[in-house]
Amino acid sequence: MAENKDPKQLQAQYTQYQDTLRQLQSNLSEFTSKIQEYAIVDASLARIPPEKRKGRKCFKMIGGVLVEKDIDEVSKILHSELAQMQTKRNEQEKKLTSTKKEFDEWITKNNVKVMRPEDME
């Protein structure tokens, strides 16, 4: 089947798969990093005893604007955003896994052999 395909077309498809996989991995890393940051902030706020929370100021960046709220409000917002990010991260993981599988199937189907510069000598 690979004989019917233009090598340039195969190279373009290969490059496209590689770029897509890199982008998905980058997005996954970004979500993971944000989740870790949110978890640190949430843990810091959770250590404050409930009796000391009342009236205590807390700031949250919303849409590029620093907004003053109380600790309980920010904690609720953090929990909600953390759940959303975990859902998005899970979606990215599934998409990355399915794209890797699709790429492997494409390689097998088209009998693609990856050549490195040192292999060509």
Legacy VTK file of the C-alpha trace (Angstrom):
# vtk DataFile Version 3.0
C-alpha trace
ASCII
DATASET POLYDATA
POINTS 121 float
0.000 0.000 0.000
2.910 2.359 0.712
4.056 2.008 -2.897
0.949 3.897 -4.026
1.693 6.840 -1.746
4.034 9.671 -2.551
6.988 9.744 -0.098
6.499 13.505 0.330
2.865 12.948 1.259
3.858 10.269 3.777
6.501 12.593 5.234
3.928 15.397 5.552
1.478 13.079 7.324
4.235 11.784 9.607
5.251 15.349 10.491
1.624 16.296 11.134
1.192 13.358 13.537
4.415 14.288 15.341
3.319 17.926 15.686
-0.105 16.890 16.965
1.416 14.533 19.526
3.852 17.233 20.690
1.007 19.742 21.090
-1.164 17.277 23.011
1.749 16.427 25.311
2.428 20.124 25.860
-1.224 20.763 26.752
-1.203 17.806 29.112
1.921 19.115 30.848
0.368 22.562 31.168
-2.804 21.167 32.763
-0.749 19.033 35.143
1.332 22.042 36.175
-1.738 24.208 36.796
-3.387 21.446 38.803
-0.294 21.210 41.006
-0.287 24.993 41.535
-3.983 25.019 42.448
-3.481 22.090 44.836
-0.681 23.966 46.624
-2.838 27.067 47.059
-5.810 24.965 48.175
-3.668 23.134 50.740
-2.336 26.462 52.050
-5.840 27.850 52.480
-7.090 24.628 54.079
-4.445 24.914 56.825
-6.061 28.119 58.085
-8.384 27.230 60.963
-12.072 28.074 60.349
-12.161 30.515 63.282
-9.341 32.568 61.715
-10.881 32.660 58.230
-13.707 35.050 58.970
-12.958 38.534 57.686
-9.563 37.511 56.352
-8.755 38.879 52.909
-7.767 36.710 50.006
-7.026 37.725 46.432
-7.794 35.856 43.226
-6.763 36.746 39.691
-9.883 36.673 37.523
-9.527 37.565 33.856
-6.317 39.489 34.483
-7.843 41.493 37.338
-6.903 40.955 40.965
-10.143 40.622 42.937
-10.490 40.720 46.726
-12.603 37.931 48.208
-12.720 36.036 51.449
-10.928 32.721 51.925
-14.056 30.559 51.753
-15.116 32.104 48.427
-11.686 31.572 46.901
-11.578 28.027 48.232
-14.915 27.216 46.533
-13.690 28.758 43.275
-10.444 26.766 43.501
-12.303 23.491 44.018
-14.537 24.167 41.039
-11.658 25.181 38.743
-9.553 22.265 39.948
-12.321 19.803 39.049
-12.677 21.393 35.601
-8.926 21.211 34.972
-8.766 17.576 36.060
-11.579 16.761 33.628
-9.753 18.583 30.823
-6.500 16.832 31.707
-8.237 13.451 31.555
-9.682 14.372 28.151
-6.203 15.344 26.939
-4.780 12.047 28.197
-7.458 10.102 26.308
-6.906 12.153 23.167
-3.132 11.678 23.402
-3.518 7.921 23.861
-5.930 7.580 20.938
-3.731 9.731 18.682
-0.665 7.626 19.563
-2.618 4.481 18.744
-3.868 5.990 15.468
-0.291 7.023 14.597
1.065 3.528 15.304
-1.672 2.012 13.138
-0.879 4.503 10.370
2.820 3.575 10.532
1.990 -0.125 10.284
-0.592 0.338 7.544
1.773 2.399 5.397
4.853 0.316 6.222
6.704 3.455 7.326
10.268 3.031 8.514
11.753 5.821 10.591
15.233 6.699 9.410
17.674 8.635 11.549
20.607 10.529 10.026
23.091 8.027 11.462
21.121 5.170 9.792
21.559 6.767 6.386
25.381 6.697 6.396
LINES 1 122
121 0 1 2 3 4 5 6 7 8 9 10 11 12 13 14 15 16 17 18 19 20 21 22 23 24 25 26 27 28 29 30 31 32 33 34 35 36 37 38 39 40 41 42 43 44 45 46 47 48 49 50 51 52 53 54 55 56 57 58 59 60 61 62 63 64 65 66 67 68 69 70 71 72 73 74 75 76 77 78 79 80 81 82 83 84 85 86 87 88 89 90 91 92 93 94 95 96 97 98 99 100 101 102 103 104 105 106 107 108 109 110 111 112 113 114 115 116 117 118 119 120
